[in-house]
Amino acid sequence: MRSEESGVTLIELLVAAAMGVVVMGAVAMLVIGAIRDQPKISKQAQNITTARWVLARMTRELRSGIALKTATPGKVAFEGYVRHTPCGGSTPLASTASPIVCLITYECTTTACFRTEAPKGSTSGTPRQIFSGIDSSQVFTAIPSGNPTYVKITLRLPNPSGTGALTVSDGASLRNATLGY
């Protein structure tokens, strides 16, 4: 035998194989954890995206509002313009027609928010659920308290991992009310 032979001994080979198994096990645990958490992360992202869309819709309608009629932590009602007829209906107005004034109400419970359109001076209308998945009915804050023209909206979403809540908030001033239209 020559003393210059190179290679690995059986012990070195077994140690390298054991280290490879440990590394592969760690990688497998990371992949399994990521696959297990993916549905929660997707649901959370979907809830946040929907909440942002609902928030944008609410603030857009509030900005075009004429007069704030009711403002409580769980409900806001205001007169605003819509481009369909009748109030709560789905028939679009002609492009040359002026928008009609309706009473628009947003009401939130501890689990969902609803939107209702009713004719001006009436409170009857069919509530339509626009969002679910909130964990607080304390959604609206009207400022100032005497004759409010600004409404802050805060949607609290439960965190799927159970620690704290995710909050999406914005606010809007009733432009038409402050401008006197």
KEBA-72282 format. One record per residue (C-alpha): residue in one letter; x, y, z. Coordinates in steps of 0.05 Angstrom, whole numbers, padded with zeros to 5 digits, always signed. Each point is the difference from the previous one (the first is absolute). Example, Ala and Ser with C-alpha at 12.3 -4.5 7.8 and 13.67 -1.06 7.14 Angstrom:
A+00246-00090+00156S+00027+00069-00013
***
This chain:
M+00000+00000+00000R+00021+00070-00014S-00003+00053+00053E-00024+00052-00049E-00068-00030-00010S-00056+00051+00010G-00073-00010+00018V-00047+00000+00059T-00005-00050+00054L-00065-00035+00018I-00006+00043+00063E+00005+00064-00040L-00051-00024-00049L-00050-00018+00055V+00010+00068+00035A-00011+00037-00067A-00063-00042-00013A-00028+00015+00069M+00013+00075-00009G-00036-00003-00068V-00060-00033+00032V-00003+00054+00054V+00004+00056-00051M-00053-00032-00045G-00045-00009+00061A+00006+00074+00017V-00016+00020-00071A-00060-00047-00001M-00027+00031+00065L+00005+00070-00030V-00037-00021-00063I-00054-00036+00040G-00009+00061+00045A-00006+00047-00060I-00051-00045-00033R-00041-00005+00064D+00000+00076+00011Q-00017+00019-00072P-00076-00005+00007K+00000+00046+00060I+00045+00050-00034S-00043-00001-00063K-00064+00010+00040Q+00031+00058+00038A+00024+00033-00065Q-00069-00009-00031N-00034+00030+00061I+00047+00060-00001T-00011+00011-00075T-00075-00004+00008A+00001+00046+00061R+00041+00052-00039W-00050-00004-00058V-00059+00009+00047L+00035+00057+00035A+00014+00035-00066R-00073-00008-00020M-00025+00028+00066T+00046+00059-00001R-00015+00016-00074E-00075+00000+00015L+00009+00041+00063R+00041+00052-00037S-00058+00010-00049G-00051+00002+00057I-00047+00058+00009A-00021-00004+00072L+00017-00047+00057K-00064-00026+00032T+00024-00052+00051A+00069-00013+00028T+00010-00052+00054P+00059-00048+00010G-00038-00055-00036K-00040+00040-00052V+00007+00059-00046A-00056+00027-00044F+00006+00057-00049E-00034+00029-00061G+00041-00011-00062Y-00004-00003-00076V-00009-00066-00038R+00000-00014-00075H-00056-00052-00002T-00074+00000+00011P-00037-00011+00045C+00040+00005+00064G+00026-00070+00013G-00016-00020-00072S+00047-00021-00055T-00026+00037-00061P+00054+00050-00021L-00020+00071-00014A+00011+00029-00070S+00067+00034-00006T-00035+00067-00010A-00044-00008+00062S+00018+00031+00066P+00015-00048+00058I-00055-00011+00051V+00004+00012+00075C-00007-00061+00045L+00010-00015+00073I+00062-00045+00003T+00010-00038+00065Y+00060-00042+00021E-00013-00043+00061C+00052-00046+00031T-00009-00056+00051T+00055-00038+00035T+00008-00045-00062A-00023+00037-00063C-00017+00067-00033F-00063+00014-00040R-00018+00055-00049T-00072+00024-00010E-00028+00051-00050A-00068+00031+00013P-00038+00058-00031K+00014+00068+00031G-00042+00007+00063S-00011-00075+00008T+00038-00053+00038S-00027-00060-00037G+00047-00038-00045T+00032-00067-00009P+00066-00008+00038R+00055-00033-00041Q+00060-00030+00034I+00063+00031-00028F+00052-00028+00048S+00007-00054+00052G+00057-00020+00046I+00005+00060+00047D+00003-00010+00075S-00028+00067+00025S-00063+00041-00012Q+00037+00063+00020V+00014+00022-00072F-00021+00073-00008T+00023+00062+00036A-00033+00066-00018I+00040+00065+00010P-00018+00051+00027S-00052-00029+00046G-00051+00057-00006N-00008+00008-00076P+00047-00051-00030T+00028+00007-00070Y+00056-00051+00006V-00007-00075+00011K+00057-00045+00020I-00009-00073-00020T+00039-00056+00035L-00008-00073-00019R+00032-00049+00049L+00015-00069-00028P+00017-00058+00045N+00071-00026-00011P-00002-00073-00022S+00061-00015+00043G-00040+00025+00061T+00045+00056+00024G-00032+00069-00004A-00043+00027-00055L+00016+00030-00068T-00028+00070-00008V-00017+00035-00066S-00024+00072+00008D-00013+00063-00039G-00046+00059+00003A-00039+00048-00043S-00028+00069+00003L-00069+00012-00030R+00023+00049-00054N-00069+00017-00024A-00023+00013+00071T+00058+00047+00015L-00006+00035-00067G-00075+00009+00007Y-00024-00039-00061
***
